[in-house]
């Protein structure tokens, strides 16, 4: 059974990166309205979350799509 996978500007990219939802992240990244380098309330980016959770395939994907590597958080 196939499921309909969709991602939108309303999806929480930080949650997707924490969970390792590669397919939904790819869909989210394809939406030009989304900002890959946005930050959460602690100034963590999606790249920060993917790194912290050990999702190296997502880290690679985010970097290839233009994630800023030298972005600082509030810590």
C-alpha positions in Angstrom: 0.0 0.0 0.0 1.4 3.4 -1.0 1.0 6.4 1.2 0.8 10.0 0.0 3.9 11.8 1.4 3.7 15.5 1.4 5.7 18.2 3.1 4.8 21.9 3.2 6.0 25.2 4.6 4.0 24.3 7.7 6.1 21.2 8.4 8.5 21.6 11.2 11.9 21.2 9.5 13.6 20.9 12.9 11.3 18.0 13.9 11.9 16.3 10.6 15.7 16.6 11.1 15.5 15.3 14.7 13.5 12.3 13.5 15.6 11.6 10.4 12.7 11.9 7.9 14.8 12.0 4.8 12.0 11.7 2.3 10.0 14.5 3.9 13.1 16.7 4.2 13.8 16.3 0.5 10.2 17.3 -0.3 10.5 20.3 2.2 13.8 21.4 0.6 12.2 21.3 -2.9 9.7 24.0 -1.8 11.3 27.3 -2.7 9.3 29.1 0.1 11.3 27.3 2.7 14.5 28.7 4.3 17.1 26.0 4.9 19.1 28.2 7.2 16.2 29.3 9.5 16.8 28.9 13.2 14.6 27.8 16.1 14.2 29.7 19.4 17.8 28.6 20.4 19.3 29.6 17.0 19.7 25.9 16.1 19.4 25.3 12.3 18.2 22.1 10.7 21.8 21.2 10.1 22.5 21.5 13.9 19.7 19.1 14.7 20.7 16.5 12.0 24.2 16.6 13.4 23.2 16.2 17.0 20.9 13.3 16.2 23.5 11.5 14.1 21.6 11.6 10.9 24.7 11.9 8.7 22.8 11.2 5.4 20.6 14.2 6.2 23.7 16.3 7.2 25.2 15.5 3.8 21.9 16.3 2.0 21.5 19.7 3.9 25.1 20.7 3.1 24.7 19.8 -0.6 21.5 21.9 -0.7 23.4 25.0 0.8 23.2 24.8 4.6 25.5 27.2 6.3 28.1 25.2 8.1 29.5 27.9 10.3 26.1 29.1 11.7 26.3 29.8 15.5 23.5 29.0 17.9 22.8 30.6 21.3 25.3 28.5 23.1 
